[in-house]
Amino acid sequence: MQARTPGTAHLLWTIVGRELRTVGRTRTFYLLAATLAAVVLGITWIGGGYTAGYLPTAVDLLTPLELLVPIVAVAFGYRAILADKQRGELDVLETYPVSPREIVLGVYTGRAVGLAAAIALPLAVAAVAIALTGDDTVAIYATHAGADSPVLFARFLVLTVLFGLVVLAVAIAISSLVSATRSALGLSVVALVALLVGFDLAIVYGLAEGILGDTDLLYSLAISPLSAYRGLVLETTVVVATGTGPQVASPLASLAGLAAWTVGSLAVAIWGVRR
């Protein structure tokens, strides 16, 4: 009797399971997750977020997470494909009916689960602490219909996880293009500088030189993953809660920008595995 060939879904989930086991066995990931949790909970405690409310806590955490989430995401993904190359596992996978697309999606999904947990868990703990210890100042924070609520913090949590997953896709793309750990580290540093500083500086330069007008700024923020994330948080939490102030970003354009970065990076990773 001819052996049955494993289906695509089975192969994909096998790769996902392998990545989850890798994340679970890697102490560095635990250290990064613990560091991120310590920063989130520490800032929440020192900033009085436990009693101030959900929105003040989100505002306090926004800037630190803009820096820390990309670093953690890159650490989770910059060797994901490279390690398989170095161990010869990609050569083994080529003997199975599994495509480069399935390899990349499986690796990304497995790493994404670990990264999402590392980001979401400390934020969820902070939200629970606020719910248990918050005082009556939350109720009078705003007089508008969008006053401070756990829904706003939930949006912040989801957007922060989404931001991390976008950067993870970029890191996996880098991992697929290099052949040595040193090269992966170098390109990862370049990518972090570009994501954290470069694109924002390009937008500022465009405004200063008149290349971008004030009306274009809402949509040009989508070019930078960091600016898109920041704009989404401000537009869907702060502005909604206060009910006043100018529009700071286009949510649809920002979401489209994040989606484009994710899909484009994974497409590059697929090409890198195939070549």
C-alpha positions as CSV (number, residue, x, y, z in Angstrom):
1,M,0.0,0.0,0.0
2,Q,1.4,3.4,-1.0
3,A,2.2,5.7,1.9
4,R,-0.2,8.6,2.3
5,T,1.4,12.0,1.6
6,P,0.9,14.5,4.5
7,G,-1.5,17.3,3.6
8,T,-0.6,20.9,3.4
9,A,-2.4,21.7,6.6
10,H,-0.6,18.9,8.5
11,L,2.8,20.1,7.3
12,L,2.0,23.7,8.1
13,W,0.9,22.9,11.6
14,T,3.9,20.7,12.1
15,I,6.1,23.7,11.4
16,V,4.1,25.9,13.7
17,G,4.4,23.3,16.4
18,R,8.1,23.1,15.9
19,E,8.4,26.9,16.2
20,L,6.3,26.9,19.4
21,R,8.6,24.3,20.9
22,T,11.6,26.4,19.9
23,V,10.2,29.5,21.6
24,G,9.3,27.4,24.6
25,R,12.9,26.1,24.9
26,T,14.7,29.3,24.3
27,R,15.7,31.1,27.5
28,T,16.5,34.3,25.7
29,F,12.8,34.7,24.7
30,Y,11.8,34.2,28.4
31,L,14.3,36.9,29.4
32,L,13.0,39.3,26.8
33,A,9.4,38.7,27.8
34,A,10.3,39.1,31.5
35,T,12.0,42.4,30.7
36,L,9.1,43.7,28.7
37,A,6.7,42.7,31.5
38,A,8.9,44.4,34.1
39,V,8.9,47.6,32.1
40,V,5.1,47.6,31.5
41,L,4.2,46.8,35.1
42,G,6.9,49.1,36.5
43,I,5.8,52.1,34.5
44,T,2.2,51.3,35.4
45,W,3.1,51.2,39.1
46,I,5.4,54.2,39.2
47,G,3.1,56.3,37.0
48,G,0.1,55.6,39.2
49,G,-1.7,53.9,36.4
50,Y,-3.2,51.4,38.8
51,T,-5.4,54.2,40.3
52,A,-5.3,56.7,37.5
53,G,-7.2,54.7,34.9
54,Y,-6.9,52.8,31.6
55,L,-6.2,55.8,29.3
56,P,-3.5,57.5,31.4
57,T,-1.8,54.1,31.6
58,A,-1.9,53.6,27.9
59,V,-0.5,57.1,27.3
60,D,2.4,56.4,29.8
61,L,3.2,53.1,28.1
62,L,3.0,54.3,24.5
63,T,6.5,55.7,24.2
64,P,8.4,52.9,26.0
65,L,6.5,50.3,23.9
66,E,7.4,52.1,20.7
67,L,11.0,51.3,21.5
68,L,10.8,48.0,23.3
69,V,8.3,46.1,21.1
70,P,10.4,46.4,17.9
71,I,13.5,45.2,19.8
72,V,11.7,42.2,21.2
73,A,10.0,41.4,17.9
74,V,13.4,41.5,16.0
75,A,14.9,39.2,18.6
76,F,12.1,36.7,18.1
77,G,12.5,36.6,14.4
78,Y,16.0,37.6,13.1
79,R,17.3,34.1,13.2
80,A,14.1,32.2,12.5
81,I,14.8,31.1,9.0
82,L,18.6,31.5,9.2
83,A,18.8,28.9,12.0
84,D,17.0,26.4,9.7
85,K,19.5,27.1,7.0
86,Q,22.5,26.7,9.2
87,R,21.2,23.4,10.6
88,G,20.2,22.1,7.2
89,E,16.6,21.8,8.0
90,L,15.5,23.7,5.0
91,D,17.2,21.1,2.8
92,V,15.3,18.4,4.6
93,L,12.0,20.2,4.2
94,E,12.7,20.4,0.4
95,T,12.3,16.7,0.3
96,Y,8.7,17.0,1.5
97,P,5.8,18.4,-0.5
98,V,6.0,21.7,1.4
99,S,6.3,25.0,-0.4
100,P,8.4,28.0,0.7
101,R,5.2,29.9,1.4
102,E,4.1,27.2,3.8
103,I,7.5,27.2,5.5
104,V,7.5,31.0,6.0
105,L,3.8,31.1,7.2
106,G,4.5,28.2,9.6
107,V,7.6,29.9,11.0
108,Y,5.9,33.3,11.2
109,T,2.7,31.9,12.9
110,G,4.7,29.9,15.5
111,R,6.9,32.9,16.4
112,A,3.9,35.2,16.3
113,V,2.1,33.2,19.0
114,G,5.1,33.5,21.3
115,L,5.6,37.2,20.6
116,A,1.9,38.0,21.0
117,A,1.9,36.3,24.4
118,A,5.0,38.2,25.5
119,I,3.3,41.5,24.6
120,A,-0.3,40.8,25.6
121,L,0.2,39.1,29.0
122,P,1.8,42.0,30.9
123,L,-0.7,44.5,29.4
124,A,-3.5,42.2,30.4
125,V,-2.1,42.0,34.0
126,A,-1.9,45.8,34.1
127,A,-5.5,46.1,32.9
128,V,-6.7,43.7,35.6
129,A,-4.8,45.6,38.2
130,I,-6.4,48.8,37.1
131,A,-9.8,47.2,37.2
132,L,-9.2,46.0,40.8
133,T,-7.6,49.1,42.3
134,G,-8.8,52.0,40.2
135,D,-10.5,54.8,42.1
136,D,-13.4,57.1,41.3
137,T,-11.2,59.5,39.3
138,V,-11.6,57.3,36.3
139,A,-15.3,58.1,36.2
140,I,-14.8,61.8,36.0
141,Y,-11.8,61.7,33.6
142,A,-13.9,62.9,30.7
143,T,-17.4,64.3,30.2
144,H,-17.9,62.9,26.8
145,A,-19.4,59.6,25.7
146,G,-16.0,58.1,25.0
147,A,-14.8,58.4,28.6
148,D,-12.0,56.2,30.0
149,S,-12.9,52.5,29.8
150,P,-11.3,49.1,29.5
151,V,-12.4,49.1,25.8
152,L,-9.8,51.8,25.2
153,F,-7.1,49.8,26.9
154,A,-8.1,46.7,24.9
155,R,-7.7,48.7,21.7
156,F,-4.2,49.7,22.9
157,L,-3.3,46.1,23.6
158,V,-4.5,44.8,20.3
159,L,-2.7,47.6,18.3
160,T,0.5,47.0,20.3
161,V,0.4,43.3,19.5
162,L,-0.3,44.1,15.8
163,F,2.7,46.5,15.7
164,G,4.9,43.7,17.1
165,L,3.7,41.2,14.5
166,V,4.5,43.7,11.7
167,V,8.1,44.1,12.9
168,L,8.3,40.3,13.4
169,A,7.5,39.9,9.7
170,V,10.3,42.3,8.8
171,A,12.7,40.4,11.0
172,I,11.8,37.1,9.4
173,A,12.3,38.7,5.9
174,I,15.8,39.7,7.1
175,S,16.4,36.2,8.4
176,S,15.6,34.7,5.0
177,L,18.1,36.9,3.1
178,V,21.3,36.4,5.1
179,S,23.6,33.4,5.5
180,A,25.4,34.3,8.7
181,T,24.4,35.4,12.2
182,R,26.6,38.5,12.0
183,S,24.9,39.6,8.9
184,A,21.5,39.0,10.5
185,L,22.5,41.1,13.5
186,G,23.8,43.9,11.2
187,L,20.7,44.1,9.0
188,S,18.5,43.9,12.1
189,V,20.2,46.9,13.6
190,V,19.8,48.8,10.4
191,A,16.1,47.8,10.2
192,L,15.5,48.9,13.8
193,V,17.1,52.3,13.1
194,A,15.0,52.7,10.0
195,L,11.8,51.7,11.7
196,L,12.4,53.7,14.9
197,V,14.0,56.8,13.4
198,G,14.5,56.8,9.6
199,F,11.0,56.8,8.3
200,D,9.8,59.4,10.8
201,L,12.7,61.6,9.8
202,A,11.8,61.2,6.2
203,I,8.2,62.3,7.0
204,V,9.5,65.4,8.9
205,Y,11.9,66.2,6.0
206,G,9.0,66.0,3.6
207,L,7.0,68.4,5.6
208,A,9.9,70.8,6.1
209,E,10.7,70.9,2.4
210,G,7.1,71.3,1.3
211,I,7.0,67.9,-0.4
212,L,4.2,66.9,2.0
213,G,1.3,69.2,2.9
214,D,-0.6,69.3,6.1
215,T,-3.4,67.4,4.6
216,D,-1.1,64.7,3.3
217,L,0.4,64.1,6.8
218,L,-2.6,62.0,8.0
219,Y,-1.9,59.5,5.2
220,S,1.9,59.7,4.9
221,L,2.1,58.4,8.5
222,A,1.1,55.0,7.1
223,I,4.5,54.8,5.4
224,S,6.2,54.2,8.7
225,P,5.1,51.2,10.9
226,L,6.0,53.2,14.0
227,S,4.1,56.3,13.0
228,A,1.1,54.2,11.8
229,Y,1.0,52.4,15.2
230,R,1.4,55.7,17.1
231,G,-1.3,57.4,15.0
232,L,-3.7,54.5,15.5
233,V,-3.3,54.5,19.3
234,L,-3.8,58.3,19.5
235,E,-6.7,58.3,17.1
236,T,-8.6,55.3,18.5
237,T,-7.9,55.9,22.2
238,V,-6.9,59.4,23.2
239,V,-8.9,61.4,20.7
240,V,-12.0,59.1,21.1
241,A,-11.8,59.5,24.9
242,T,-11.4,63.3,25.0
243,G,-13.8,64.0,22.2
244,T,-11.8,67.0,21.2
245,G,-8.8,67.9,19.1
246,P,-7.8,67.5,15.4
247,Q,-7.5,64.2,13.6
248,V,-4.0,62.9,14.1
249,A,-4.0,60.0,11.7
250,S,-6.1,58.1,9.1
251,P,-7.0,54.8,10.7
252,L,-7.7,53.1,7.4
253,A,-4.5,54.3,5.8
254,S,-2.5,53.3,8.9
255,L,-4.0,49.8,9.0
256,A,-3.4,49.5,5.2
257,G,0.2,50.5,5.8
258,L,0.8,48.0,8.5
259,A,-0.9,45.3,6.4
260,A,1.4,46.2,3.4
261,W,4.5,46.0,5.6
262,T,3.4,42.5,6.9
263,V,2.5,41.1,3.5
264,G,5.4,42.6,1.7
265,S,7.9,41.3,4.3
266,L,6.5,37.8,4.2
267,A,6.6,37.9,0.4
268,V,10.3,38.8,0.6
269,A,10.8,36.0,3.1
270,I,9.2,33.5,0.7
271,W,11.4,34.7,-2.1
272,G,14.4,34.4,0.2
273,V,13.6,30.8,1.0
274,R,12.9,29.9,-2.6
275,R,16.1,31.3,-4.1
